Amino acid sequence: MADVKKDVIRIQQEERDKSNIWLLKYISRILNRGTKEVESLRLKLRVTYWIIVVLSIVMFGVGIVLIAIPGFAALRMVFTSTKMDTPESVQSLVTALVGLSDLVVLFLAKPVRQVHNLMGDMTQLTMAINNFR
């Protein structure tokens, strides 16, 4: 057993240095590419987040306007002493009351948790869409 020689490959220092430099450059390119992809995804998520915030604010404003219009119509009828005997006047009052009660219930029914869940769902959807490409 002692006379069995093991074949040992001897690599010169210069060859090892060349191989190590090549590996370092290769790993560095992979890390740079990964960093750029992460930055790109962060930018997409940031843009998506702000689009959602702006759209939410716009929709909230539109909702307030749509609720306020029948409310103002009903208040005008009350203050001008107009009788509420026409279907339009009753409809304005009912629409205003339903809209306001819906808004009050929305604020009382854990809005922060709902917004948090919706943002998480949107982030997951964005990641799924980006990964599908």
Secondary structure, DSSP 8 states (H G I E B T S, - for coil): -TT---------HHHHHHHHHHHHHHHHHHHHHHHHHHHHHHHHHHHHHHHHHHHHHHHHHHHHHHHHHHHHHHHHHHHTT--S-SHHHHHHHHHHHHHHHHHHHHHHS-HHHHHHHHHHHHHHHHHHHHHH-
